[in-house]
Amino acid sequence: QVQLVESGGGLVQSGGSLRLSCAASGGVFSSKTMGWYRQAPGKQRELVATITSGGHTNYADSVKGRFTISRDNAKNTVYLQMNRLKPEDMAVYYCWSWGIGGVLRDYWGQGTQVTVSS
């Protein structure tokens, strides 16, 4: 059974930094694209960043230059380093993978709350 477990969320002041982690188990991590999405209250879930098995990254325009996604295949973990956080970054952040469990579908973590105070 595939599990994606996020950690690292919390409360931070505007301009501060947080690093989110997502530990994957039960799937084939190294060969799959991983990513982060976020959902703010009353809004749709949106893509934040993705990273392919080869390390190619993609970012939402709103986070380019501030957030960095990375992965450690030896630890089956994907990270999201978030710098210069803004109040509009406040959301529940979800770890995501396409097909990590062997079925071609979305896989999601339970989410971690990021709160940014102004």
SELOFI-647794 format. One line per field, with one value per atom (N, C-alpha, C, O): x, y, z; atom name; residue number from 1; residue in one letter. Coordinates in steps of 0.02 Angstrom, whole numbers, plus 50000, padded with zeros to 5 digits. Layout:
<recs>
east	X, ...
north	Y, ...
up	Z, ...
atom	CA, ...
n	NUM, ...
res	a, ...
</recs>
This chain:
<recs>
east	50042, 50000, 50045, 50090, 50030, 50071, 50050, 49991, 50101, 50089, 50135, 50195, 50106, 50144, 50131, 50074, 50183, 50175, 50214, 50275, 50176, 50207, 50225, 50194, 50275, 50293, 50326, 50345, 50333, 50369, 50326, 50353, 50261, 50218, 50218, 50245, 50188, 50185, 50169, 50147, 50182, 50170, 50236, 50285, 50235, 50295, 50275, 50220, 50318, 50304, 50317, 50357, 50283, 50294, 50369, 50400, 50396, 50467, 50509, 50568, 50479, 50516, 50520, 50500, 50546, 50558, 50532, 50528, 50513, 50495, 50520, 50526, 50533, 50549, 50500, 50497, 50463, 50417, 50453, 50495, 50434, 50460, 50402, 50349, 50412, 50361, 50398, 50437, 50385, 50415, 50367, 50310, 50392, 50350, 50369, 50427, 50318, 50330, 50280, 50226, 50300, 50255, 50250, 50209, 50291, 50287, 50356, 50407, 50356, 50418, 50434, 50413, 50472, 50483, 50529, 50512, 50585, 50639, 50620, 50649, 50573, 50557, 50496, 50475, 50468, 50405, 50414, 50455, 50373, 50369, 50334, 50283, 50363, 50334, 50319, 50346, 50277, 50262, 50226, 50211, 50213, 50176, 50119, 50128, 50062, 50004, 49984, 50007, 49943, 49917, 49845, 49822, 49810, 49740, 49726, 49732, 49708, 49688, 49613, 49577, 49588, 49516, 49476, 49490, 49425, 49382, 49411, 49380, 49469, 49501, 49514, 49513, 49525, 49541, 49613, 49656, 49624, 49692, 49733, 49710, 49794, 49836, 49906, 49931, 49936, 50004, 50052, 50047, 50100, 50154, 50218, 50250, 50238, 50300, 50301, 50269, 50336, 50346, 50420, 50457, 50440, 50507, 50504, 50473, 50535, 50534, 50586, 50627, 50585, 50635, 50705, 50754, 50711, 50776, 50797, 50850, 50754, 50771, 50747, 50763, 50709, 50682, 50626, 50582, 50629, 50581, 50535, 50552, 50477, 50428, 50394, 50379, 50382, 50354, 50295, 50293, 50249, 50198, 50231, 50280, 50205, 50235, 50237, 50283, 50187, 50182, 50237, 50248, 50272, 50324, 50394, 50443, 50399, 50464, 50512, 50494, 50572, 50623, 50620, 50665, 50566, 50559, 50558, 50584, 50529, 50523, 50570, 50583, 50595, 50637, 50615, 50611, 50602, 50584, 50645, 50684, 50654, 50710, 50689, 50636, 50730, 50714, 50777, 50832, 50768, 50822, 50797, 50759, 50817, 50791, 50814, 50779, 50870, 50894, 50849, 50844, 50817, 50773, 50699, 50656, 50685, 50615, 50578, 50521, 50612, 50584, 50590, 50640, 50538, 50538, 50530, 50493, 50563, 50565, 50537, 50538, 50513, 50495, 50523, 50498, 50576, 50604, 50567, 50566, 50538, 50497, 50530, 50534, 50552, 50583, 50541, 50498, 50553, 50517, 50441, 50407, 50417, 50346, 50303, 50320, 50245, 50197, 50131, 50119, 50090, 50024, 49984, 49946, 49992, 49954, 49980, 49949, 50036, 50060, 50026, 50035, 49988, 49955, 49904, 49860, 49912, 49869, 49887, 49935, 49848, 49868, 49908, 49885, 49967, 50011, 50008, 50015, 49999, 49991, 50048, 50067, 50075, 50123, 50084, 50030, 50112, 50077, 50126, 50185, 50098, 50135, 50087, 50029, 50113, 50075, 50102, 50158, 50061, 50077, 50127, 50151, 50142, 50194, 50174, 50218, 50110, 50087, 50076, 50051, 50096, 50089, 50026, 50021, 49978, 49917, 49923, 49945, 49904, 49911, 49856, 49805, 49867, 49821, 49859, 49918, 49824, 49853, 49858, 49813, 49912, 49921, 49933, 49971, 49902, 49905, 49923, 49906, 49960, 49970, 49911, 49862, 49915, 49859, 49860, 49811, 49916, 49922, 49954, 49949, 49986, 50016, 50001, 50007, 49981, 49960, 50020, 50065, 50019, 50068, 50030, 49986, 50047, 50015, 50067, 50120, 50052, 50099, 50066, 50014, 50096, 50068, 50099, 50159, 50059, 50083, 50107, 50129
north	49941, 50000, 50062, 50069, 50106, 50167, 50218, 50229, 50248, 50303, 50361, 50352, 50421, 50483, 50523, 50543, 50534, 50566, 50632, 50633, 50687, 50753, 50774, 50752, 50816, 50847, 50914, 50928, 50954, 51017, 51079, 51135, 51071, 51129, 51164, 51139, 51223, 51260, 51333, 51353, 51372, 51444, 51481, 51468, 51528, 51566, 51638, 51650, 51684, 51754, 51766, 51731, 51815, 51835, 51850, 51885, 51823, 51831, 51774, 51769, 51731, 51675, 51615, 51618, 51560, 51500, 51438, 51436, 51388, 51322, 51271, 51285, 51211, 51155, 51099, 51072, 51081, 51025, 50962, 50963, 50906, 50841, 50794, 50800, 50748, 50697, 50631, 50620, 50587, 50520, 50471, 50465, 50435, 50387, 50316, 50301, 50275, 50204, 50162, 50185, 50101, 50054, 50061, 50027, 50103, 50113, 50117, 50108, 50131, 50135, 50209, 50242, 50235, 50307, 50333, 50383, 50302, 50332, 50343, 50386, 50304, 50309, 50353, 50359, 50384, 50421, 50496, 50518, 50533, 50605, 50618, 50587, 50663, 50682, 50757, 50794, 50779, 50850, 50873, 50834, 50938, 50970, 51011, 51047, 51004, 51046, 51082, 51064, 51132, 51166, 51187, 51196, 51193, 51214, 51263, 51246, 51323, 51374, 51370, 51345, 51395, 51392, 51426, 51483, 51391, 51419, 51419, 51445, 51390, 51388, 51317, 51271, 51309, 51243, 51225, 51268, 51160, 51136, 51156, 51149, 51180, 51203, 51174, 51159, 51166, 51141, 51193, 51252, 51168, 51211, 51195, 51239, 51131, 51111, 51036, 50998, 51015, 50944, 50931, 50976, 50868, 50847, 50778, 50733, 50768, 50703, 50657, 50678, 50595, 50547, 50569, 50553, 50606, 50630, 50697, 50723, 50725, 50787, 50850, 50905, 50843, 50902, 50932, 50896, 50997, 51030, 51077, 51103, 51088, 51133, 51169, 51139, 51235, 51274, 51316, 51338, 51328, 51377, 51446, 51459, 51490, 51556, 51593, 51632, 51581, 51617, 51600, 51637, 51544, 51523, 51521, 51509, 51533, 51532, 51581, 51638, 51557, 51600, 51600, 51625, 51573, 51571, 51500, 51487, 51454, 51384, 51340, 51354, 51287, 51239, 51169, 51151, 51129, 51059, 51016, 51030, 50965, 50919, 50850, 50842, 50801, 50733, 50696, 50711, 50649, 50604, 50533, 50507, 50502, 50436, 50383, 50333, 50394, 50346, 50346, 50296, 50402, 50408, 50407, 50413, 50398, 50399, 50461, 50457, 50518, 50579, 50636, 50644, 50676, 50737, 50796, 50793, 50850, 50909, 50970, 50973, 51017, 51082, 51135, 51146, 51168, 51224, 51287, 51305, 51320, 51379, 51439, 51442, 51486, 51547, 51608, 51606, 51662, 51725, 51712, 51733, 51677, 51660, 51722, 51771, 51718, 51772, 51748, 51688, 51793, 51772, 51732, 51687, 51747, 51710, 51639, 51600, 51621, 51552, 51508, 51447, 51538, 51500, 51452, 51472, 51388, 51336, 51269, 51264, 51219, 51150, 51125, 51128, 51100, 51076, 51000, 50966, 50974, 50902, 50876, 50905, 50820, 50783, 50742, 50717, 50737, 50704, 50661, 50676, 50608, 50569, 50540, 50527, 50531, 50498, 50428, 50417, 50380, 50310, 50277, 50222, 50308, 50278, 50209, 50168, 50196, 50132, 50079, 50024, 50095, 50046, 50054, 50025, 50092, 50107, 50178, 50222, 50189, 50256, 50302, 50312, 50329, 50376, 50421, 50410, 50473, 50517, 50482, 50444, 50495, 50474, 50537, 50581, 50541, 50602, 50585, 50533, 50632, 50629, 50660, 50681, 50663, 50688, 50764, 50794, 50794, 50867, 50892, 50862, 50950, 50984, 51058, 51087, 51088, 51158, 51205, 51196, 51254, 51308, 51373, 51391, 51406, 51468, 51524, 51518, 51577, 51633, 51695, 51717, 51721, 51781, 51843, 51845, 51894, 51957, 52006, 52061
up	50000, 50000, 50000, 50041, 49953, 49946, 49999, 50012, 50030, 50076, 50059, 50047, 50058, 50050, 50114, 50127, 50152, 50217, 50218, 50215, 50223, 50224, 50295, 50344, 50299, 50363, 50348, 50292, 50401, 50394, 50390, 50389, 50388, 50387, 50454, 50503, 50456, 50518, 50507, 50453, 50558, 50557, 50546, 50580, 50500, 50486, 50469, 50444, 50484, 50467, 50393, 50361, 50367, 50298, 50287, 50327, 50233, 50219, 50245, 50229, 50284, 50314, 50267, 50209, 50295, 50256, 50292, 50353, 50253, 50278, 50228, 50169, 50253, 50208, 50221, 50277, 50170, 50174, 50150, 50106, 50181, 50161, 50148, 50179, 50101, 50087, 50081, 50034, 50128, 50128, 50096, 50117, 50046, 50010, 50030, 50042, 50035, 50050, 50011, 49993, 49998, 49965, 49890, 49859, 49860, 49788, 49757, 49790, 49692, 49655, 49648, 49601, 49695, 49700, 49646, 49613, 49637, 49597, 49524, 49492, 49498, 49427, 49413, 49355, 49464, 49456, 49467, 49507, 49430, 49442, 49508, 49524, 49547, 49611, 49610, 49568, 49655, 49655, 49717, 49763, 49718, 49771, 49741, 49692, 49772, 49757, 49822, 49876, 49815, 49874, 49863, 49807, 49919, 49916, 49973, 50032, 49954, 50003, 50014, 49971, 50070, 50084, 50029, 50009, 50005, 49953, 49883, 49837, 49875, 49809, 49787, 49827, 49722, 49695, 49711, 49722, 49713, 49722, 49660, 49604, 49672, 49617, 49621, 49675, 49562, 49558, 49585, 49572, 49625, 49649, 49612, 49583, 49612, 49580, 49568, 49605, 49516, 49503, 49488, 49468, 49497, 49481, 49451, 49480, 49394, 49361, 49392, 49434, 49369, 49393, 49374, 49409, 49321, 49298, 49327, 49312, 49370, 49404, 49369, 49392, 49314, 49282, 49324, 49346, 49334, 49378, 49340, 49287, 49370, 49342, 49399, 49451, 49392, 49446, 49422, 49365, 49468, 49455, 49452, 49488, 49410, 49404, 49471, 49484, 49512, 49575, 49625, 49673, 49614, 49662, 49632, 49667, 49567, 49535, 49568, 49581, 49580, 49612, 49687, 49720, 49715, 49789, 49816, 49871, 49778, 49800, 49759, 49701, 49792, 49757, 49776, 49835, 49725, 49736, 49723, 49678, 49764, 49755, 49779, 49810, 49764, 49785, 49804, 49780, 49850, 49870, 49860, 49901, 49806, 49789, 49839, 49850, 49870, 49920, 49982, 50017, 49995, 50053, 50034, 50077, 49969, 49946, 49970, 49993, 49965, 49992, 49942, 49907, 49939, 49898, 49945, 49995, 49929, 49971, 49934, 49873, 49973, 49945, 49992, 50047, 49969, 50007, 49987, 49928, 50035, 50022, 50056, 50118, 50017, 50043, 50026, 49982, 50062, 50051, 50048, 50001, 50097, 50098, 50104, 50137, 50071, 50071, 50100, 50101, 50124, 50150, 50099, 50118, 50035, 49985, 49973, 49937, 50004, 50002, 50053, 50052, 50097, 50150, 50120, 50083, 50137, 50109, 50141, 50180, 50125, 50140, 50081, 50024, 50094, 50042, 50040, 50091, 49979, 49968, 49926, 49875, 49947, 49907, 49855, 49869, 49796, 49740, 49701, 49695, 49673, 49625, 49573, 49588, 49514, 49461, 49454, 49430, 49475, 49461, 49507, 49491, 49563, 49606, 49632, 49647, 49636, 49661, 49608, 49622, 49546, 49492, 49452, 49398, 49476, 49439, 49413, 49449, 49350, 49321, 49346, 49312, 49404, 49434, 49482, 49496, 49507, 49557, 49624, 49644, 49658, 49727, 49769, 49748, 49826, 49868, 49939, 49966, 49970, 50041, 50077, 50046, 50143, 50183, 50189, 50210, 50171, 50173, 50237, 50290, 50230, 50287, 50281, 50228, 50336, 50336, 50339, 50380, 50296, 50298, 50311, 50272, 50365, 50383, 50383, 50415, 50347, 50341, 50371, 50347, 50423, 50455, 50425, 50409, 50417, 50387, 50440, 50423
atom	N, CA, C, O, N, CA, C, O, N, CA, C, O, N, CA, C, O, N, CA, C, O, N, CA, C, O, N, CA, C, O, N, CA, C, O, N, CA, C, O, N, CA, C, O, N, CA, C, O, N, CA, C, O, N, CA, C, O, N, CA, C, O, N, CA, C, O, N, CA, C, O, N, CA, C, O, N, CA, C, O, N, CA, C, O, N, CA, C, O, N, CA, C, O, N, CA, C, O, N, CA, C, O, N, CA, C, O, N, CA, C, O, N, CA, C, O, N, CA, C, O, N, CA, C, O, N, CA, C, O, N, CA, C, O, N, CA, C, O, N, CA, C, O, N, CA, C, O, N, CA, C, O, N, CA, C, O, N, CA, C, O, N, CA, C, O, N, CA, C, O, N, CA, C, O, N, CA, C, O, N, CA, C, O, N, CA, C, O, N, CA, C, O, N, CA, C, O, N, CA, C, O, N, CA, C, O, N, CA, C, O, N, CA, C, O, N, CA, C, O, N, CA, C, O, N, CA, C, O, N, CA, C, O, N, CA, C, O, N, CA, C, O, N, CA, C, O, N, CA, C, O, N, CA, C, O, N, CA, C, O, N, CA, C, O, N, CA, C, O, N, CA, C, O, N, CA, C, O, N, CA, C, O, N, CA, C, O, N, CA, C, O, N, CA, C, O, N, CA, C, O, N, CA, C, O, N, CA, C, O, N, CA, C, O, N, CA, C, O, N, CA, C, O, N, CA, C, O, N, CA, C, O, N, CA, C, O, N, CA, C, O, N, CA, C, O, N, CA, C, O, N, CA, C, O, N, CA, C, O, N, CA, C, O, N, CA, C, O, N, CA, C, O, N, CA, C, O, N, CA, C, O, N, CA, C, O, N, CA, C, O, N, CA, C, O, N, CA, C, O, N, CA, C, O, N, CA, C, O, N, CA, C, O, N, CA, C, O, N, CA, C, O, N, CA, C, O, N, CA, C, O, N, CA, C, O, N, CA, C, O, N, CA, C, O, N, CA, C, O, N, CA, C, O, N, CA, C, O, N, CA, C, O, N, CA, C, O, N, CA, C, O, N, CA, C, O, N, CA, C, O, N, CA, C, O, N, CA, C, O, N, CA, C, O, N, CA, C, O, N, CA, C, O, N, CA, C, O, N, CA, C, O, N, CA, C, O, N, CA, C, O, N, CA, C, O, N, CA, C, O
n	1, 1, 1, 1, 2, 2, 2, 2, 3, 3, 3, 3, 4, 4, 4, 4, 5, 5, 5, 5, 6, 6, 6, 6, 7, 7, 7, 7, 8, 8, 8, 8, 9, 9, 9, 9, 10, 10, 10, 10, 11, 11, 11, 11, 12, 12, 12, 12, 13, 13, 13, 13, 14, 14, 14, 14, 15, 15, 15, 15, 16, 16, 16, 16, 17, 17, 17, 17, 18, 18, 18, 18, 19, 19, 19, 19, 20, 20, 20, 20, 21, 21, 21, 21, 22, 22, 22, 22, 23, 23, 23, 23, 24, 24, 24, 24, 25, 25, 25, 25, 26, 26, 26, 26, 27, 27, 27, 27, 28, 28, 28, 28, 29, 29, 29, 29, 30, 30, 30, 30, 31, 31, 31, 31, 32, 32, 32, 32, 33, 33, 33, 33, 34, 34, 34, 34, 35, 35, 35, 35, 36, 36, 36, 36, 37, 37, 37, 37, 38, 38, 38, 38, 39, 39, 39, 39, 40, 40, 40, 40, 41, 41, 41, 41, 42, 42, 42, 42, 43, 43, 43, 43, 44, 44, 44, 44, 45, 45, 45, 45, 46, 46, 46, 46, 47, 47, 47, 47, 48, 48, 48, 48, 49, 49, 49, 49, 50, 50, 50, 50, 51, 51, 51, 51, 52, 52, 52, 52, 53, 53, 53, 53, 54, 54, 54, 54, 55, 55, 55, 55, 56, 56, 56, 56, 57, 57, 57, 57, 58, 58, 58, 58, 59, 59, 59, 59, 60, 60, 60, 60, 61, 61, 61, 61, 62, 62, 62, 62, 63, 63, 63, 63, 64, 64, 64, 64, 65, 65, 65, 65, 66, 66, 66, 66, 67, 67, 67, 67, 68, 68, 68, 68, 69, 69, 69, 69, 70, 70, 70, 70, 71, 71, 71, 71, 72, 72, 72, 72, 73, 73, 73, 73, 74, 74, 74, 74, 75, 75, 75, 75, 76, 76, 76, 76, 77, 77, 77, 77, 78, 78, 78, 78, 79, 79, 79, 79, 80, 80, 80, 80, 81, 81, 81, 81, 82, 82, 82, 82, 83, 83, 83, 83, 84, 84, 84, 84, 85, 85, 85, 85, 86, 86, 86, 86, 87, 87, 87, 87, 88, 88, 88, 88, 89, 89, 89, 89, 90, 90, 90, 90, 91, 91, 91, 91, 92, 92, 92, 92, 93, 93, 93, 93, 94, 94, 94, 94, 95, 95, 95, 95, 96, 96, 96, 96, 97, 97, 97, 97, 98, 98, 98, 98, 99, 99, 99, 99, 100, 100, 100, 100, 101, 101, 101, 101, 102, 102, 102, 102, 103, 103, 103, 103, 104, 104, 104, 104, 105, 105, 105, 105, 106, 106, 106, 106, 107, 107, 107, 107, 108, 108, 108, 108, 109, 109, 109, 109, 110, 110, 110, 110, 111, 111, 111, 111, 112, 112, 112, 112, 113, 113, 113, 113, 114, 114, 114, 114, 115, 115, 115, 115, 116, 116, 116, 116, 117, 117, 117, 117, 118, 118, 118, 118
res	q, q, q, q, v, v, v, v, q, q, q, q, l, l, l, l, v, v, v, v, e, e, e, e, s, s, s, s, g, g, g, g, g, g, g, g, g, g, g, g, l, l, l, l, v, v, v, v, q, q, q, q, s, s, s, s, g, g, g, g, g, g, g, g, s, s, s, s, l, l, l, l, r, r, r, r, l, l, l, l, s, s, s, s, c, c, c, c, a, a, a, a, a, a, a, a, s, s, s, s, g, g, g, g, g, g, g, g, v, v, v, v, f, f, f, f, s, s, s, s, s, s, s, s, k, k, k, k, t, t, t, t, m, m, m, m, g, g, g, g, w, w, w, w, y, y, y, y, r, r, r, r, q, q, q, q, a, a, a, a, p, p, p, p, g, g, g, g, k, k, k, k, q, q, q, q, r, r, r, r, e, e, e, e, l, l, l, l, v, v, v, v, a, a, a, a, t, t, t, t, i, i, i, i, t, t, t, t, s, s, s, s, g, g, g, g, g, g, g, g, h, h, h, h, t, t, t, t, n, n, n, n, y, y, y, y, a, a, a, a, d, d, d, d, s, s, s, s, v, v, v, v, k, k, k, k, g, g, g, g, r, r, r, r, f, f, f, f, t, t, t, t, i, i, i, i, s, s, s, s, r, r, r, r, d, d, d, d, n, n, n, n, a, a, a, a, k, k, k, k, n, n, n, n, t, t, t, t, v, v, v, v, y, y, y, y, l, l, l, l, q, q, q, q, m, m, m, m, n, n, n, n, r, r, r, r, l, l, l, l, k, k, k, k, p, p, p, p, e, e, e, e, d, d, d, d, m, m, m, m, a, a, a, a, v, v, v, v, y, y, y, y, y, y, y, y, c, c, c, c, w, w, w, w, s, s, s, s, w, w, w, w, g, g, g, g, i, i, i, i, g, g, g, g, g, g, g, g, v, v, v, v, l, l, l, l, r, r, r, r, d, d, d, d, y, y, y, y, w, w, w, w, g, g, g, g, q, q, q, q, g, g, g, g, t, t, t, t, q, q, q, q, v, v, v, v, t, t, t, t, v, v, v, v, s, s, s, s, s, s, s, s
</recs>
